[in-house]
């Protein structure tokens, strides 16, 4: 259990528990001693499902490793309809189910067992053929084919899986939840999701776990006399996280805004497979590696002034919410759910897409805006407080249970 979707899903479980709902979470790989988290399937069965689906992708994408984990098919997964927690449940809420966790068939088996289904979407996979983010491709609004990730022409694996999803959605009444208005709009344009029930409910955020008072002094080699710009992800150098665009921003600042380059210091956290990319950064920075502790991450944000995301597409980027809750001014592109977090020129800055000059301008604006850290914290509480989000889910669950009766 790791990654952004797992973190926000567990946060929702805790928020529902605090609201009086007996909520629990099933995963294939348990990396927590939380008693609310259980394991579905057996170790070897889960492993075989994962490998079988990856093999199927490899055989259909021309053995390309670069797109192997950008594609999912829902072809393999565990039947959890007879799991004791599922049998006791009044509603089953699906989250990120890919890479051999649940198959499209096992989702139908949940419906056949009489369970009302809610599916909280953390990327575009539900509304496309096989991809999690379509980038500039809009074939999902009609018929998926000639998939760029598969490198194929004509009808291909994306066509087949899109049709299977459409059949599932026609046969099984699923209430979909988009965690951003951007994703909801993508779903409304999707040909496979036409007519599906859809709501927008943000991710629940534990606002009280994040204090916003600025901490003084140095931390982890970050200079106390500079404005600290923090940027992070589970893995920074995957394409969708926009590390290339970040590097281009540092190069633009170094060559065109030398005074800004002297005023700021970047703090980077998260895994980077290609460490040579760090050599291309032209503004002072500190690479902190992977941060797994929530308290350590909160401390970093409280030593920082700006939280930056140059991700090309994000559903509802948690790093921006965490940073803003800690008092950092967010600067980001707007290709995704960022507008649900950032009110441009009020609580942050939305830069022009893939424009390093605009990102640099956003950092300058954030430094000079004089926004109170307490205000940024309160904006996160207003939009994403766990109690508020739990209440919206409870209202949805009660509606589905009533309709079933």
RODRENKE-968915 format. One record per residue (C-alpha): x, y, z; residue number from 1; residue in one letter. Coordinates in nm, 2 decimals. Layout:
! residues N
@u = X	v = Y	w = Z	pos = NUM	code = A
...
//
This chain:
! residues 405
@u = 0.00	v = 0.00	w = 0.00	pos = 1	code = X
@u = 0.18	v = 0.31	w = -0.12	pos = 2	code = X
@u = 0.15	v = 0.60	w = -0.35	pos = 3	code = X
@u = -0.09	v = 0.90	w = -0.35	pos = 4	code = X
@u = -0.41	v = 0.71	w = -0.41	pos = 5	code = X
@u = -0.34	v = 0.47	w = -0.12	pos = 6	code = X
@u = -0.26	v = 0.76	w = 0.12	pos = 7	code = X
@u = -0.58	v = 0.96	w = 0.04	pos = 8	code = X
@u = -0.79	v = 0.64	w = 0.05	pos = 9	code = X
@u = -0.67	v = 0.56	w = 0.40	pos = 10	code = X
@u = -0.73	v = 0.92	w = 0.50	pos = 11	code = X
@u = -1.09	v = 0.88	w = 0.39	pos = 12	code = X
@u = -1.13	v = 0.56	w = 0.59	pos = 13	code = X
@u = -1.01	v = 0.74	w = 0.90	pos = 14	code = X
@u = -1.24	v = 1.04	w = 0.83	pos = 15	code = X
@u = -1.54	v = 0.80	w = 0.80	pos = 16	code = X
@u = -1.44	v = 0.62	w = 1.12	pos = 17	code = X
@u = -1.43	v = 0.95	w = 1.30	pos = 18	code = X
@u = -1.78	v = 1.03	w = 1.16	pos = 19	code = X
@u = -1.92	v = 0.70	w = 1.30	pos = 20	code = X
@u = -1.89	v = 0.48	w = 0.99	pos = 21	code = X
@u = -1.74	v = 0.14	w = 1.02	pos = 22	code = X
@u = -1.50	v = 0.19	w = 0.72	pos = 23	code = X
@u = -1.22	v = -0.05	w = 0.64	pos = 24	code = X
@u = -0.97	v = -0.08	w = 0.35	pos = 25	code = X
@u = -0.85	v = -0.39	w = 0.15	pos = 26	code = X
@u = -0.52	v = -0.38	w = -0.03	pos = 27	code = X
@u = -0.29	v = -0.64	w = -0.21	pos = 28	code = X
@u = 0.03	v = -0.53	w = -0.03	pos = 29	code = X
@u = -0.01	v = -0.42	w = 0.33	pos = 30	code = X
@u = 0.26	v = -0.19	w = 0.45	pos = 31	code = X
@u = 0.09	v = -0.06	w = 0.76	pos = 32	code = X
@u = 0.00	v = -0.20	w = 1.10	pos = 33	code = X
@u = -0.32	v = 0.00	w = 1.09	pos = 34	code = X
@u = -0.60	v = -0.24	w = 1.20	pos = 35	code = X
@u = -0.84	v = -0.08	w = 0.95	pos = 36	code = X
@u = -0.62	v = -0.21	w = 0.66	pos = 37	code = X
@u = -0.66	v = -0.58	w = 0.55	pos = 38	code = X
@u = -0.52	v = -0.79	w = 0.27	pos = 39	code = X
@u = -0.73	v = -0.92	w = -0.02	pos = 40	code = X
@u = -0.62	v = -1.24	w = -0.19	pos = 41	code = X
@u = -0.31	v = -1.45	w = -0.13	pos = 42	code = X
@u = 0.05	v = -1.34	w = -0.17	pos = 43	code = X
@u = 0.12	v = -1.56	w = -0.47	pos = 44	code = X
@u = -0.22	v = -1.51	w = -0.63	pos = 45	code = X
@u = -0.18	v = -1.14	w = -0.61	pos = 46	code = X
@u = 0.17	v = -1.17	w = -0.76	pos = 47	code = X
@u = 0.05	v = -1.39	w = -1.04	pos = 48	code = X
@u = -0.24	v = -1.15	w = -1.12	pos = 49	code = X
@u = 0.01	v = -0.86	w = -1.14	pos = 50	code = X
@u = 0.26	v = -1.05	w = -1.36	pos = 51	code = X
@u = -0.01	v = -1.19	w = -1.59	pos = 52	code = X
@u = -0.15	v = -0.84	w = -1.66	pos = 53	code = X
@u = 0.20	v = -0.70	w = -1.72	pos = 54	code = X
@u = 0.28	v = -0.98	w = -1.96	pos = 55	code = X
@u = -0.05	v = -0.92	w = -2.15	pos = 56	code = X
@u = 0.05	v = -0.55	w = -2.18	pos = 57	code = X
@u = 0.40	v = -0.64	w = -2.30	pos = 58	code = X
@u = 0.27	v = -0.87	w = -2.57	pos = 59	code = X
@u = 0.04	v = -0.59	w = -2.70	pos = 60	code = X
@u = 0.27	v = -0.29	w = -2.68	pos = 61	code = X
@u = 0.56	v = -0.43	w = -2.88	pos = 62	code = X
@u = 0.76	v = -0.53	w = -2.56	pos = 63	code = X
@u = 0.81	v = -0.16	w = -2.47	pos = 64	code = X
@u = 0.92	v = -0.11	w = -2.11	pos = 65	code = X
@u = 0.88	v = 0.26	w = -2.12	pos = 66	code = X
@u = 0.50	v = 0.24	w = -2.14	pos = 67	code = X
@u = 0.46	v = -0.08	w = -1.93	pos = 68	code = X
@u = 0.33	v = 0.09	w = -1.62	pos = 69	code = X
@u = 0.14	v = 0.37	w = -1.81	pos = 70	code = X
@u = -0.11	v = 0.11	w = -1.93	pos = 71	code = X
@u = -0.36	v = -0.10	w = -1.74	pos = 72	code = X
@u = -0.63	v = -0.34	w = -1.87	pos = 73	code = X
@u = -0.83	v = -0.47	w = -1.57	pos = 74	code = X
@u = -0.78	v = -0.82	w = -1.71	pos = 75	code = X
@u = -0.67	v = -0.98	w = -1.39	pos = 76	code = X
@u = -0.76	v = -0.94	w = -1.02	pos = 77	code = X
@u = -0.90	v = -1.10	w = -0.71	pos = 78	code = X
@u = -1.26	v = -1.19	w = -0.65	pos = 79	code = X
@u = -1.33	v = -1.03	w = -0.31	pos = 80	code = X
@u = -1.71	v = -1.08	w = -0.31	pos = 81	code = X
@u = -1.67	v = -1.35	w = -0.04	pos = 82	code = X
@u = -1.42	v = -1.16	w = 0.18	pos = 83	code = X
@u = -1.57	v = -1.12	w = 0.53	pos = 84	code = X
@u = -1.54	v = -0.74	w = 0.53	pos = 85	code = X
@u = -1.71	v = -0.72	w = 0.19	pos = 86	code = X
@u = -1.99	v = -0.95	w = 0.29	pos = 87	code = X
@u = -2.06	v = -0.73	w = 0.60	pos = 88	code = X
@u = -2.05	v = -0.41	w = 0.40	pos = 89	code = X
@u = -2.35	v = -0.20	w = 0.31	pos = 90	code = X
@u = -2.15	v = -0.02	w = 0.03	pos = 91	code = X
@u = -1.83	v = -0.11	w = -0.14	pos = 92	code = X
@u = -1.61	v = 0.19	w = -0.24	pos = 93	code = X
@u = -1.36	v = 0.12	w = -0.50	pos = 94	code = X
@u = -1.05	v = 0.33	w = -0.54	pos = 95	code = X
@u = -0.73	v = 0.26	w = -0.74	pos = 96	code = X
@u = -0.78	v = -0.11	w = -0.85	pos = 97	code = X
@u = -0.51	v = -0.16	w = -1.12	pos = 98	code = X
@u = -0.20	v = -0.38	w = -1.17	pos = 99	code = X
@u = -0.38	v = -0.70	w = -1.09	pos = 100	code = X
@u = -0.58	v = -0.58	w = -0.78	pos = 101	code = X
@u = -0.93	v = -0.60	w = -0.92	pos = 102	code = X
@u = -1.04	v = -0.70	w = -1.27	pos = 103	code = X
@u = -1.34	v = -0.57	w = -1.45	pos = 104	code = X
@u = -1.49	v = -0.91	w = -1.40	pos = 105	code = X
@u = -1.43	v = -0.90	w = -1.02	pos = 106	code = X
@u = -1.60	v = -0.56	w = -1.01	pos = 107	code = X
@u = -1.91	v = -0.72	w = -1.17	pos = 108	code = X
@u = -1.89	v = -1.00	w = -0.91	pos = 109	code = X
@u = -1.93	v = -0.74	w = -0.64	pos = 110	code = X
@u = -2.25	v = -0.61	w = -0.80	pos = 111	code = X
@u = -2.38	v = -0.97	w = -0.84	pos = 112	code = X
@u = -2.33	v = -1.01	w = -0.47	pos = 113	code = X
@u = -2.57	v = -0.73	w = -0.41	pos = 114	code = X
@u = -2.33	v = -0.45	w = -0.32	pos = 115	code = X
@u = -2.40	v = -0.09	w = -0.41	pos = 116	code = X
@u = -2.07	v = 0.04	w = -0.57	pos = 117	code = X
@u = -1.90	v = 0.38	w = -0.54	pos = 118	code = X
@u = -1.58	v = 0.42	w = -0.75	pos = 119	code = X
@u = -1.35	v = 0.71	w = -0.64	pos = 120	code = X
@u = -1.13	v = 0.79	w = -0.94	pos = 121	code = X
@u = -0.77	v = 0.91	w = -0.88	pos = 122	code = X
@u = -0.68	v = 0.95	w = -1.25	pos = 123	code = X
@u = -0.83	v = 0.92	w = -1.60	pos = 124	code = X
@u = -0.82	v = 0.54	w = -1.63	pos = 125	code = X
@u = -1.19	v = 0.49	w = -1.58	pos = 126	code = X
@u = -1.28	v = 0.71	w = -1.88	pos = 127	code = X
@u = -1.01	v = 0.60	w = -2.13	pos = 128	code = X
@u = -0.91	v = 0.28	w = -2.29	pos = 129	code = X
@u = -0.59	v = 0.18	w = -2.12	pos = 130	code = X
@u = -0.41	v = 0.50	w = -2.01	pos = 131	code = X
@u = -0.41	v = 0.68	w = -1.67	pos = 132	code = X
@u = -0.35	v = 1.01	w = -1.84	pos = 133	code = X
@u = -0.43	v = 1.08	w = -2.20	pos = 134	code = X
@u = -0.20	v = 1.39	w = -2.23	pos = 135	code = X
@u = -0.30	v = 1.56	w = -2.56	pos = 136	code = X
@u = -0.49	v = 1.25	w = -2.69	pos = 137	code = X
@u = -0.87	v = 1.29	w = -2.69	pos = 138	code = X
@u = -0.96	v = 0.96	w = -2.87	pos = 139	code = X
@u = -1.13	v = 0.85	w = -2.54	pos = 140	code = X
@u = -1.41	v = 1.10	w = -2.63	pos = 141	code = X
@u = -1.49	v = 0.88	w = -2.92	pos = 142	code = X
@u = -1.33	v = 0.54	w = -3.00	pos = 143	code = X
@u = -0.99	v = 0.46	w = -2.86	pos = 144	code = X
@u = -0.75	v = 0.33	w = -3.13	pos = 145	code = X
@u = -0.40	v = 0.40	w = -3.27	pos = 146	code = X
@u = -0.30	v = 0.43	w = -2.90	pos = 147	code = X
@u = 0.03	v = 0.63	w = -2.87	pos = 148	code = X
@u = 0.13	v = 0.42	w = -2.56	pos = 149	code = X
@u = 0.09	v = 0.10	w = -2.75	pos = 150	code = X
@u = 0.25	v = 0.22	w = -3.07	pos = 151	code = X
@u = -0.02	v = 0.04	w = -3.27	pos = 152	code = X
@u = -0.24	v = 0.14	w = -3.56	pos = 153	code = X
@u = -0.61	v = 0.08	w = -3.61	pos = 154	code = X
@u = -0.82	v = -0.10	w = -3.35	pos = 155	code = X
@u = -0.59	v = -0.22	w = -3.07	pos = 156	code = X
@u = -0.59	v = -0.31	w = -2.70	pos = 157	code = X
@u = -0.72	v = 0.03	w = -2.61	pos = 158	code = X
@u = -1.02	v = -0.03	w = -2.83	pos = 159	code = X
@u = -1.09	v = -0.36	w = -2.67	pos = 160	code = X
@u = -1.06	v = -0.24	w = -2.31	pos = 161	code = X
@u = -1.26	v = 0.07	w = -2.37	pos = 162	code = X
@u = -1.54	v = -0.15	w = -2.50	pos = 163	code = X
@u = -1.52	v = -0.38	w = -2.20	pos = 164	code = X
@u = -1.54	v = -0.08	w = -1.96	pos = 165	code = X
@u = -1.84	v = 0.05	w = -2.15	pos = 166	code = X
@u = -2.02	v = -0.28	w = -2.12	pos = 167	code = X
@u = -1.94	v = -0.30	w = -1.75	pos = 168	code = X
@u = -2.08	v = 0.05	w = -1.69	pos = 169	code = X
@u = -2.40	v = -0.04	w = -1.88	pos = 170	code = X
@u = -2.45	v = -0.36	w = -1.68	pos = 171	code = X
@u = -2.35	v = -0.24	w = -1.34	pos = 172	code = X
@u = -2.49	v = 0.07	w = -1.17	pos = 173	code = X
@u = -2.17	v = 0.24	w = -1.03	pos = 174	code = X
@u = -2.17	v = 0.58	w = -0.88	pos = 175	code = X
@u = -1.84	v = 0.74	w = -0.98	pos = 176	code = X
@u = -1.67	v = 1.01	w = -0.77	pos = 177	code = X
@u = -1.42	v = 1.24	w = -0.93	pos = 178	code = X
@u = -1.19	v = 1.42	w = -0.68	pos = 179	code = X
@u = -1.16	v = 1.72	w = -0.90	pos = 180	code = X
@u = -1.38	v = 1.92	w = -1.14	pos = 181	code = X
@u = -1.12	v = 1.87	w = -1.42	pos = 182	code = X
@u = -1.15	v = 1.49	w = -1.39	pos = 183	code = X
@u = -1.53	v = 1.51	w = -1.38	pos = 184	code = X
@u = -1.52	v = 1.71	w = -1.71	pos = 185	code = X
@u = -1.30	v = 1.44	w = -1.87	pos = 186	code = X
@u = -1.55	v = 1.18	w = -1.76	pos = 187	code = X
@u = -1.84	v = 1.37	w = -1.91	pos = 188	code = X
@u = -1.65	v = 1.38	w = -2.24	pos = 189	code = X
@u = -1.57	v = 1.01	w = -2.23	pos = 190	code = X
@u = -1.78	v = 0.80	w = -2.47	pos = 191	code = X
@u = -1.75	v = 0.50	w = -2.24	pos = 192	code = X
@u = -1.89	v = 0.69	w = -1.94	pos = 193	code = X
@u = -2.19	v = 0.85	w = -2.12	pos = 194	code = X
@u = -2.49	v = 0.85	w = -1.88	pos = 195	code = X
@u = -2.29	v = 0.73	w = -1.57	pos = 196	code = X
@u = -2.38	v = 0.87	w = -1.23	pos = 197	code = X
@u = -2.11	v = 1.11	w = -1.13	pos = 198	code = X
@u = -2.03	v = 1.34	w = -0.84	pos = 199	code = X
@u = -1.73	v = 1.56	w = -0.74	pos = 200	code = X
@u = -1.61	v = 1.50	w = -0.39	pos = 201	code = X
@u = -1.26	v = 1.62	w = -0.29	pos = 202	code = X
@u = -1.00	v = 1.40	w = -0.11	pos = 203	code = X
@u = -1.03	v = 1.42	w = 0.27	pos = 204	code = X
@u = -0.74	v = 1.61	w = 0.42	pos = 205	code = X
@u = -0.63	v = 1.58	w = 0.79	pos = 206	code = X
@u = -0.59	v = 1.95	w = 0.84	pos = 207	code = X
@u = -0.50	v = 1.92	w = 1.21	pos = 208	code = X
@u = -0.19	v = 1.71	w = 1.13	pos = 209	code = X
@u = -0.04	v = 2.01	w = 0.95	pos = 210	code = X
@u = 0.06	v = 2.32	w = 1.14	pos = 211	code = X
@u = 0.14	v = 2.63	w = 0.94	pos = 212	code = X
@u = 0.37	v = 2.85	w = 1.16	pos = 213	code = X
@u = 0.70	v = 2.91	w = 0.98	pos = 214	code = X
@u = 0.99	v = 2.74	w = 1.16	pos = 215	code = X
@u = 1.31	v = 2.94	w = 1.19	pos = 216	code = X
@u = 1.67	v = 2.81	w = 1.14	pos = 217	code = X
@u = 1.83	v = 2.57	w = 0.90	pos = 218	code = X
@u = 1.70	v = 2.22	w = 0.83	pos = 219	code = X
@u = 1.86	v = 1.94	w = 0.63	pos = 220	code = X
@u = 2.11	v = 2.19	w = 0.48	pos = 221	code = X
@u = 1.85	v = 2.44	w = 0.36	pos = 222	code = X
@u = 1.97	v = 2.79	w = 0.41	pos = 223	code = X
@u = 1.78	v = 3.00	w = 0.66	pos = 224	code = X
@u = 1.84	v = 3.33	w = 0.48	pos = 225	code = X
@u = 1.67	v = 3.22	w = 0.15	pos = 226	code = X
@u = 1.32	v = 3.16	w = 0.03	pos = 227	code = X
@u = 1.27	v = 2.79	w = 0.02	pos = 228	code = X
@u = 1.08	v = 2.64	w = -0.27	pos = 229	code = X
@u = 0.98	v = 2.28	w = -0.20	pos = 230	code = X
@u = 0.88	v = 2.03	w = -0.47	pos = 231	code = X
@u = 0.82	v = 1.66	w = -0.43	pos = 232	code = X
@u = 0.65	v = 1.34	w = -0.55	pos = 233	code = X
@u = 0.68	v = 0.97	w = -0.48	pos = 234	code = X
@u = 0.89	v = 0.96	w = -0.80	pos = 235	code = X
@u = 1.00	v = 1.30	w = -0.94	pos = 236	code = X
@u = 1.13	v = 1.20	w = -1.28	pos = 237	code = X
@u = 0.83	v = 1.02	w = -1.43	pos = 238	code = X
@u = 0.71	v = 1.22	w = -1.73	pos = 239	code = X
@u = 0.37	v = 1.32	w = -1.58	pos = 240	code = X
@u = 0.54	v = 1.49	w = -1.28	pos = 241	code = X
@u = 0.71	v = 1.75	w = -1.52	pos = 242	code = X
@u = 1.07	v = 1.72	w = -1.39	pos = 243	code = X
@u = 1.19	v = 1.83	w = -1.73	pos = 244	code = X
@u = 0.98	v = 2.14	w = -1.71	pos = 245	code = X
@u = 1.12	v = 2.21	w = -1.36	pos = 246	code = X
@u = 1.47	v = 2.18	w = -1.49	pos = 247	code = X
@u = 1.39	v = 2.42	w = -1.77	pos = 248	code = X
@u = 1.24	v = 2.66	w = -1.51	pos = 249	code = X
@u = 1.57	v = 2.66	w = -1.32	pos = 250	code = X
@u = 1.77	v = 2.72	w = -1.64	pos = 251	code = X
@u = 1.54	v = 3.01	w = -1.73	pos = 252	code = X
@u = 1.58	v = 3.17	w = -1.39	pos = 253	code = X
@u = 1.96	v = 3.13	w = -1.39	pos = 254	code = X
@u = 1.99	v = 3.29	w = -1.73	pos = 255	code = X
@u = 1.72	v = 3.56	w = -1.71	pos = 256	code = X
@u = 1.65	v = 3.64	w = -1.35	pos = 257	code = X
@u = 1.99	v = 3.62	w = -1.16	pos = 258	code = X
@u = 1.85	v = 3.81	w = -0.86	pos = 259	code = X
@u = 1.57	v = 3.56	w = -0.82	pos = 260	code = X
@u = 1.83	v = 3.28	w = -0.85	pos = 261	code = X
@u = 2.02	v = 3.43	w = -0.56	pos = 262	code = X
@u = 1.71	v = 3.47	w = -0.35	pos = 263	code = X
@u = 1.56	v = 3.12	w = -0.37	pos = 264	code = X
@u = 1.67	v = 2.77	w = -0.28	pos = 265	code = X
@u = 1.49	v = 2.45	w = -0.41	pos = 266	code = X
@u = 1.42	v = 2.16	w = -0.17	pos = 267	code = X
@u = 1.34	v = 1.84	w = -0.37	pos = 268	code = X
@u = 1.21	v = 1.52	w = -0.22	pos = 269	code = X
@u = 1.11	v = 1.19	w = -0.37	pos = 270	code = X
@u = 1.27	v = 0.91	w = -0.57	pos = 271	code = X
@u = 1.47	v = 0.99	w = -0.88	pos = 272	code = X
@u = 1.59	v = 0.70	w = -1.09	pos = 273	code = X
@u = 1.80	v = 0.91	w = -1.33	pos = 274	code = X
@u = 2.02	v = 1.10	w = -1.08	pos = 275	code = X
@u = 2.21	v = 1.27	w = -1.37	pos = 276	code = X
@u = 1.91	v = 1.49	w = -1.42	pos = 277	code = X
@u = 2.01	v = 1.68	w = -1.10	pos = 278	code = X
@u = 2.32	v = 1.80	w = -1.28	pos = 279	code = X
@u = 2.10	v = 2.00	w = -1.51	pos = 280	code = X
@u = 1.95	v = 2.21	w = -1.24	pos = 281	code = X
@u = 2.10	v = 2.56	w = -1.25	pos = 282	code = X
@u = 1.96	v = 2.72	w = -0.93	pos = 283	code = X
@u = 2.09	v = 2.62	w = -0.58	pos = 284	code = X
@u = 1.90	v = 2.32	w = -0.45	pos = 285	code = X
@u = 1.91	v = 2.04	w = -0.19	pos = 286	code = X
@u = 1.79	v = 1.69	w = -0.29	pos = 287	code = X
@u = 1.65	v = 1.52	w = 0.02	pos = 288	code = X
@u = 1.57	v = 1.18	w = -0.12	pos = 289	code = X
@u = 1.25	v = 0.99	w = -0.02	pos = 290	code = X
@u = 1.06	v = 1.12	w = 0.28	pos = 291	code = X
@u = 0.83	v = 0.86	w = 0.42	pos = 292	code = X
@u = 0.75	v = 1.02	w = 0.76	pos = 293	code = X
@u = 0.45	v = 1.25	w = 0.77	pos = 294	code = X
@u = 0.60	v = 1.45	w = 1.06	pos = 295	code = X
@u = 0.92	v = 1.50	w = 0.87	pos = 296	code = X
@u = 0.74	v = 1.61	w = 0.56	pos = 297	code = X
@u = 0.53	v = 1.86	w = 0.77	pos = 298	code = X
@u = 0.85	v = 2.00	w = 0.92	pos = 299	code = X
@u = 1.00	v = 2.05	w = 0.57	pos = 300	code = X
@u = 0.70	v = 2.24	w = 0.46	pos = 301	code = X
@u = 0.71	v = 2.46	w = 0.77	pos = 302	code = X
@u = 1.07	v = 2.55	w = 0.68	pos = 303	code = X
@u = 0.96	v = 2.64	w = 0.33	pos = 304	code = X
@u = 0.78	v = 2.94	w = 0.17	pos = 305	code = X
@u = 0.65	v = 2.81	w = -0.17	pos = 306	code = X
@u = 0.53	v = 2.47	w = -0.28	pos = 307	code = X
@u = 0.59	v = 2.41	w = -0.65	pos = 308	code = X
@u = 0.44	v = 2.16	w = -0.89	pos = 309	code = X
@u = 0.53	v = 2.15	w = -1.26	pos = 310	code = X
@u = 0.33	v = 1.83	w = -1.31	pos = 311	code = X
@u = 0.19	v = 1.81	w = -1.66	pos = 312	code = X
@u = -0.14	v = 1.65	w = -1.54	pos = 313	code = X
@u = -0.26	v = 1.61	w = -1.18	pos = 314	code = X
@u = -0.60	v = 1.50	w = -1.06	pos = 315	code = X
@u = -0.59	v = 1.67	w = -0.72	pos = 316	code = X
@u = -0.22	v = 1.70	w = -0.63	pos = 317	code = X
@u = -0.17	v = 1.62	w = -0.27	pos = 318	code = X
@u = 0.17	v = 1.80	w = -0.24	pos = 319	code = X
@u = 0.00	v = 2.13	w = -0.32	pos = 320	code = X
@u = -0.26	v = 2.07	w = -0.05	pos = 321	code = X
@u = -0.01	v = 1.96	w = 0.20	pos = 322	code = X
@u = 0.22	v = 2.25	w = 0.13	pos = 323	code = X
@u = -0.06	v = 2.50	w = 0.14	pos = 324	code = X
@u = -0.20	v = 2.36	w = 0.46	pos = 325	code = X
@u = 0.15	v = 2.42	w = 0.60	pos = 326	code = X
@u = 0.15	v = 2.78	w = 0.50	pos = 327	code = X
@u = 0.34	v = 2.75	w = 0.16	pos = 328	code = X
@u = 0.22	v = 2.95	w = -0.14	pos = 329	code = X
@u = 0.14	v = 2.71	w = -0.43	pos = 330	code = X
@u = 0.27	v = 2.77	w = -0.78	pos = 331	code = X
@u = 0.16	v = 2.52	w = -1.04	pos = 332	code = X
@u = 0.04	v = 2.46	w = -1.40	pos = 333	code = X
@u = -0.34	v = 2.43	w = -1.44	pos = 334	code = X
@u = -0.37	v = 2.10	w = -1.65	pos = 335	code = X
@u = -0.58	v = 1.91	w = -1.39	pos = 336	code = X
@u = -0.74	v = 1.97	w = -1.06	pos = 337	code = X
@u = -0.51	v = 2.25	w = -0.95	pos = 338	code = X
@u = -0.78	v = 2.51	w = -0.99	pos = 339	code = X
@u = -0.98	v = 2.33	w = -0.72	pos = 340	code = X
@u = -0.69	v = 2.40	w = -0.48	pos = 341	code = X
@u = -0.55	v = 2.73	w = -0.60	pos = 342	code = X
@u = -0.74	v = 3.05	w = -0.65	pos = 343	code = X
@u = -0.52	v = 3.23	w = -0.89	pos = 344	code = X
@u = -0.36	v = 3.55	w = -0.75	pos = 345	code = X
@u = -0.55	v = 3.50	w = -0.43	pos = 346	code = X
@u = -0.41	v = 3.18	w = -0.27	pos = 347	code = X
@u = -0.15	v = 3.09	w = -0.52	pos = 348	code = X
@u = -0.04	v = 3.12	w = -0.88	pos = 349	code = X
@u = -0.14	v = 2.91	w = -1.19	pos = 350	code = X
@u = 0.13	v = 2.94	w = -1.45	pos = 351	code = X
@u = 0.09	v = 2.90	w = -1.83	pos = 352	code = X
@u = 0.13	v = 2.54	w = -1.93	pos = 353	code = X
@u = 0.49	v = 2.43	w = -1.99	pos = 354	code = X
@u = 0.61	v = 2.79	w = -1.98	pos = 355	code = X
@u = 0.92	v = 2.83	w = -1.76	pos = 356	code = X
@u = 0.90	v = 3.21	w = -1.78	pos = 357	code = X
@u = 0.55	v = 3.19	w = -1.64	pos = 358	code = X
@u = 0.66	v = 2.96	w = -1.36	pos = 359	code = X
@u = 0.94	v = 3.20	w = -1.27	pos = 360	code = X
@u = 0.69	v = 3.48	w = -1.27	pos = 361	code = X
@u = 0.47	v = 3.28	w = -1.03	pos = 362	code = X
@u = 0.76	v = 3.22	w = -0.79	pos = 363	code = X
@u = 0.84	v = 3.60	w = -0.79	pos = 364	code = X
@u = 0.47	v = 3.67	w = -0.73	pos = 365	code = X
@u = 0.46	v = 3.43	w = -0.44	pos = 366	code = X
@u = 0.76	v = 3.59	w = -0.28	pos = 367	code = X
@u = 0.61	v = 3.94	w = -0.30	pos = 368	code = X
@u = 0.24	v = 3.86	w = -0.24	pos = 369	code = X
@u = 0.26	v = 3.87	w = 0.14	pos = 370	code = X
@u = 0.00	v = 3.60	w = 0.19	pos = 371	code = X
@u = -0.04	v = 3.50	w = 0.55	pos = 372	code = X
@u = 0.04	v = 3.14	w = 0.62	pos = 373	code = X
@u = -0.27	v = 3.11	w = 0.84	pos = 374	code = X
@u = -0.49	v = 3.22	w = 0.55	pos = 375	code = X
@u = -0.35	v = 2.94	w = 0.33	pos = 376	code = X
@u = -0.41	v = 2.69	w = 0.61	pos = 377	code = X
@u = -0.77	v = 2.80	w = 0.65	pos = 378	code = X
@u = -0.83	v = 2.78	w = 0.27	pos = 379	code = X
@u = -0.74	v = 2.41	w = 0.28	pos = 380	code = X
@u = -0.96	v = 2.36	w = 0.58	pos = 381	code = X
@u = -1.25	v = 2.53	w = 0.41	pos = 382	code = X
@u = -1.23	v = 2.30	w = 0.10	pos = 383	code = X
@u = -1.08	v = 1.97	w = 0.21	pos = 384	code = X
@u = -1.14	v = 1.92	w = 0.59	pos = 385	code = X
@u = -1.19	v = 1.55	w = 0.66	pos = 386	code = X
@u = -1.51	v = 1.61	w = 0.85	pos = 387	code = X
@u = -1.67	v = 1.79	w = 0.55	pos = 388	code = X
@u = -1.56	v = 1.53	w = 0.30	pos = 389	code = X
@u = -1.67	v = 1.24	w = 0.52	pos = 390	code = X
@u = -2.01	v = 1.40	w = 0.55	pos = 391	code = X
@u = -2.05	v = 1.42	w = 0.17	pos = 392	code = X
@u = -1.96	v = 1.05	w = 0.13	pos = 393	code = X
@u = -2.20	v = 0.95	w = 0.41	pos = 394	code = X
@u = -2.48	v = 1.14	w = 0.23	pos = 395	code = X
@u = -2.40	v = 0.95	w = -0.09	pos = 396	code = X
@u = -2.38	v = 0.61	w = 0.08	pos = 397	code = X
@u = -2.72	v = 0.67	w = 0.25	pos = 398	code = X
@u = -2.87	v = 0.76	w = -0.08	pos = 399	code = X
@u = -2.74	v = 0.44	w = -0.25	pos = 400	code = X
@u = -2.86	v = 0.22	w = 0.04	pos = 401	code = X
@u = -3.20	v = 0.38	w = 0.03	pos = 402	code = X
@u = -3.23	v = 0.33	w = -0.34	pos = 403	code = X
@u = -3.14	v = -0.04	w = -0.30	pos = 404	code = X
@u = -3.42	v = -0.10	w = -0.05	pos = 405	code = X
//
